[in-house]
Amino acid sequence: MRIMVTGAKGMLGQDLVPILRDQGHDVIPLGRQELDITDRKAVFEAIEHFHPQIVINCAAYTNVDQAEVERDLAYAINALGVQNLALACEDKKCELVQISTDYVFDGTKKTPYRPLDPPNPINWYGYTKLAGEKFVEWHCSRFYIVRTSWLYGKYGKNFVTTILKLAREKECLEVVDDQIGSPTHTKSLSRAIADLIQTGWYGIHHYTDDAGNGISWYEFAQAILQLAEISKKVEPIKTLQLSRPAPRPSYSTLFLTMPAPLWQEELAKFMKA
Ligand SMILES: NC(=O)c1ccc[n+]([C@@H]2O[C@H](COP(=O)([O-])OP(=O)(O)OC[C@H]3O[C@@H](n4cnc5c(N)ncnc54)[C@H](OP(=O)(O)O)[C@@H]3O)[C@@H](O)[C@H]2O)c1
C-alpha cells in the first residue's frame, strides 16, 4: 500500500517507517519540515500530490506539562492539525490512522479502560488529543484511532533514557508509585499498527505492551535498572511531591483490542539493542 506518514521524524515515526517498508509498503515519510499539519492548504496539497491510500499521523505536540502553558499551540497541532488531515483524507477517499493517548481518561477507574469508556481528560494535552479523536470521528468514514501509553524508543527522550541518565548522575532516584499505566516500545506499537491497517477493523483501538492491570512508574524504573544491571536505590514517592504543571491520571491502563507482547520482553529487547 502507499502510505504517507506525518510526524515521521518523531520517536514513533522513525521506528514505524522502516517497519512498514519491511512489509513491502510504499512509504512517504514527511517530517515537520516537509509537512506542517497545521497548514490546511499544505495538507490537502500533499495528499493530492502523493495520493496515499493511508495516512498515519505520528505528528503531535507531546510535552504534557508545557501544553498547560502553550495551550493554543498544543490545540493547533493535536486538534486542528488532525482536523486538517481528517478533512483531506475524507476528500481524497483515503484512510487515516490517528495515534492517541491513555491521557484521554481521568484515571478514576480501577480496571483497564475499554475503547468506549467515556473519556474525561484531566490535563490540556489529553483534552487536545481527545479533540483530535473527535475530528477524526466526525470527518472520516474510514479511520483507525490507536490509543497507546508510556512510549519509549530509540529516537526520542523518554522515561527509559531518563532513568538511565539519572542513574549515572544521582546516588538515589525518586520515582512515583501512585500512577499506574503500561509501557509501550515504539517498535512493538509500529508492528501493531502495521498489522491493524491490513484488517479494515475501523474505529478506536487500544494498544500497549501490557495486557495486564498495569504497573507503576516506580516498578518500571526498577525493571529498567535491573535489566541495565545498575544497582541504585529507588525511592517510591507520591505524585503530589513533584508538583508538576499538568495533573496525570492515577490509573490509565488500557484494555487492549490487539494482541500484545509482555512489556518485560519488549523492554529487554530494547535495552539489549
Ligand atoms: N510519548 C508518549 O509517551 C506517548 C504516549 C501516548 C501517546 N503518544 C502519542 O503517540 C504519538 C507519537 O508520539 P512520539 O512520542 O513519537 O512524539 P514525538 O517524538 O514528540 O514526535 C512527534 C513529532 O511530531 C512533530 N510535529 C510537531 N508539530 C508538528 C506539526 N505541526 N506538523 C508536523 N509535525 C509536527 C514533531 O516535530 P518537532 O520535534 O520538530 O516538534 C515530532 O517529530 C503522538 O500522537 C502522541 O500523542 C505518545
The ligand as a Gaussian input file, in Angstrom:
#p B3LYP/6-31G(d) Opt

LIG

0 1
 N        5.389000       9.670000      24.058000
 C        4.445000       9.069000      24.768000
 O        4.684000       8.599000      25.889000
 C        3.062000       8.909000      24.196000
 C        2.084000       8.272000      24.967000
 C        0.803000       8.104000      24.411000
 C        0.535000       8.552000      23.134000
 N        1.509000       9.191000      22.432000
 C        1.196000       9.654000      21.086000
 O        1.995000       8.936000      20.168000
 C        2.260000       9.738000      19.018000
 C        3.742000       9.740000      18.720000
 O        4.418000      10.310000      19.832000
 P        6.003000      10.419000      19.914000
 O        6.370000      10.025000      21.290000
 O        6.628000       9.774000      18.729000
 O        6.138000      12.016000      19.820000
 P        7.382000      12.894000      19.358000
 O        8.646000      12.130000      19.460000
 O        7.244000      14.184000      20.108000
 O        7.085000      13.112000      17.808000
 C        6.104000      13.986000      17.362000
 C        6.585000      14.554000      16.060000
 O        5.594000      15.443000      15.565000
 C        6.254000      16.548000      15.008000
 N        5.366000      17.705000      14.936000
 C        5.011000      18.582000      15.896000
 N        4.212000      19.506000      15.395000
 C        4.044000      19.231000      14.077000
 C        3.314000      19.848000      13.026000
 N        2.613000      20.954000      13.223000
 N        3.356000      19.273000      11.803000
 C        4.085000      18.158000      11.578000
 N        4.804000      17.550000      12.530000
 C        4.772000      18.086000      13.777000
 C        7.414000      16.798000      15.947000
 O        8.367000      17.604000      15.309000
 P        9.308000      18.573000      16.198000
 O       10.162000      17.657000      17.013000
 O       10.038000      19.349000      15.175000
 O        8.381000      19.385000      17.054000
 C        7.888000      15.366000      16.182000
 O        8.808000      14.966000      15.201000
 C        1.642000      11.101000      19.325000
 O        0.372000      11.170000      18.757000
 C        1.498000      11.109000      20.837000
 O        0.467000      11.965000      21.268000
 C        2.762000       9.372000      22.916000

